[in-house]
């Protein structure tokens, strides 16, 4: 990482009201992900340098929390709920459908960048199980065939 890039990130973080205190790690990770979409290795290095901690510490903390992504997100973010209610109503089968139909596994982004996929513990819509979320839209009482149609509506699925 060049000195100019480092200075730009220090200025950016400072402008966003971060002081460089290591206790700001989680809020800074949240800020970085909101700004760039995910925590890249370069981003972790920039954060570590700014806070005066090791990149390994940044990744250790970030990987503990499910909210942080380490892969560039796809244009469409697919989330399948595997909570108890959704599991009973076929959540695992919906996950299988996404994997088969989009040819990606949980945590991956498709090579064309159109989709990424995530399994989640709960989307908070238990009464509507099984639930899938694509971007900001929730799809309730899903089946494999309904899910296939939803995915196809988002493009080259």
Secondary structure, DSSP 8 states (H G I E B T S, - for coil): --HHHHHHHHHHHHHTT----GGGHHHHHHHHHHHHSS--HHHHHHHHHHHTS-HHHHHHHHHHSTT---S---SEEEEEE-SHHHHHTTHHHHHHHHHHHH---TT-B-TTSSEEEEEES--S-GGG-S-EEETTEEE-S--HHHHHHHHHHTS--
